[in-house]
């Protein structure tokens, strides 16, 4: 599962993916897929990781957008 956000604040595209079964990753470090950063609660990349094991693309996108908004703050 994968989605992309074009961030004007960061000046780049952020690709979110779930290459395995649960962990959601973002390519903030320039590495895509399993080499990306695990997103965590509160908008960070360290701490309590966000997991999603369902197959609902709309729910996955909502999780990614919620994390992105918290990350920008």
Order of alpha helices (4+ residues) and beta strands (2+ residues): beta-beta-beta-beta-alpha
